[in-house]
Amino acid sequence: MKSPYGNPFGGWKHHSRTGIGMGRITWKLMLPEGHYRVEASINTGDYTKQASYSIRHADGETTLTRSQYHLDSGWSIDLGTYRCSGSIEVRVSDDASQGIVIADAVRCVRIDIPSPTGTIPVSEQDTHELRGLWITRWNFKSPQDIARIMTQASDAHFNTVFFQVRGRADALYRSRLEPWAEELTGTLGQDPGWDPLEVAVLEAHRKGLEIHAWVNTLTCWSGLEPPRQTIPRHVFLSHPEWLQTDRSGKTMPLNEHYVFNSPGNTVFREHLIKVCNDIATRYAIDGMHFDYIRFAGRDFANDPATQKRYTQELSRTMGHADWLRLSLNELVRSLYESLIRTRPDLKVTAAVWGIYQDEWQWNSSSGFDSYYQDSRLWLEKGWIDAICPMIYWPIDNSKPPYFDQLANSFAQHMHGRHVYAGISCDFDRFSRIETMIRHSRTCGLNGTVMFAYSFIEQYQYWKQFRDGPFQHPCSTPVMPWKSSLSHPSPHPDHMPDAP
């Protein structure tokens, strides 16, 4: 059966059932201009893991799939936040099976979006948002590669690049502290004869882009074989006591992924701070970007020195998980305070797990519980300028996690700092990426970061960015708590030492 708009039911537009397996229904709500959170409710009927909804709003149409499990009868499910210019329509196709009720009722709840660092209308030309691009260490082999990448990013109206300079306690820049990365020549420790970060800074600024040095903080090495002997010596060989262990003291074994250093080891912490300050003082970067700033997981989340301290001093007053979060918090705070003493203008950001806590009971891993990463606290305490939650699940995912619910959750806990949604570009339809960018704007985030250059290049999405959600060039959002937001000009004092 079809019902055009449903019937009024209290604060809801209501229709009790959509049919016997093949019904369709549309709710059309006439509303004043503004932003609204759209919710659906069910009171009777069987549940489904694939309830499909289409929402027509001022910026287009969004299609979602939601699971109804883990919720009680009478719940209301969040369908996202949208901009309204007169009406919002919610369409339901009840084709799951006989007896399934996708929604008994739909309502829109008006919300206030902060300005100017909140809502960013698509059509507004004079606006501020971060439009970031992650450039991995596998994306370039020569200065010409870097020049091309910066041109492509600028032409597509990106305004910030996150350029990877440290992957596995190594360097994609000239360093006296850690060996040259093998990605450049195929051999760890071999000088490539040029400095990728030096080239990237010059090319990015030439194209009007901010450049943030992307540092893998806790990843130490990867692969089944240890690193070769180099000058300087790799820390995997010189400081095995820095590696994370299990609670019995067994060191994390080499594997195809990474082994991790421990954030609670104070000597390692001092080394990492020295590495980051070395980059910040010798290169005219605009920001420092931390990645893998978390524990490897529950199985390996210790090291001998910090475990001994916990056992002797804190085990009676603090749970072990809280102690691990404290250790990581101390690292973040120490890094931030050291960097801004050296460079008060420097923007310090971190890529964080895309699910802070599994408040929806999706049975998913989370930063707080699985990796002891309390990114909300970093914002609240002012230990970071911005976080980039890696929300790589699409908004129309067939099962949880769901991009829009995660973005909304991060937007509600910004604590006066910035949050940029990390978005995967590994989709064969650009419309999925565009929908997530528009939702990030609507829910009040300060921008987005695309993962990664390689996917945009693979699908050739540059023109779609320029002609679509990034049609109008814009500057990065202001951080009023920073002493200066101007680009530091390249200066001999900032440049690396001669070979």
Buried (B, 14 or more C-beta within 10 A) or exposed (E): EEBEBBEEBEEBBBBBBBBEEEBBBBBBBEBEEBBBBBBBBBEEBEBBEBBBBBBBBBBBEBBBBBBBEEBEEEEBBBBBBBBBEEEBBBBBBBBBEEEBBBBBBBBBEEBEBEEEBBBBEBEEEEBBBBBBBBBBBEBBEEBEBBBBBBBBBBEBBBBBBBBBBBBBBBBBBBBEBBBBBBBBBEBBBBEBEEBBBBBBBBBBBEBEBBBBBBBBBBBBBBEEEEBEEBEBBBBBEEBEBBBBBBEEEEBBEBEEEBBBBBBBBBEBBEBBBEBBBBBBEBBBBBBBBBBBBBBBBBEBBBBBBBBEBBEEEBEEEBEBEEBBBBBBBBBBBBBBBBBBEEBEBBBBBBBBBBBBBBEBEBEBBBBBBBBBBBBBBBBBBBBBBBBBBBBBBBBBBEEBBBBBBBBBBBBEBBEEBBBBBBBBBBBEEBBBBBBBBBBBBBBBBBBBBBBBBBBBBEBEBBEBBBEBBBEEBBBBBEBEEBEEBEBBEBEEEBBBEEE
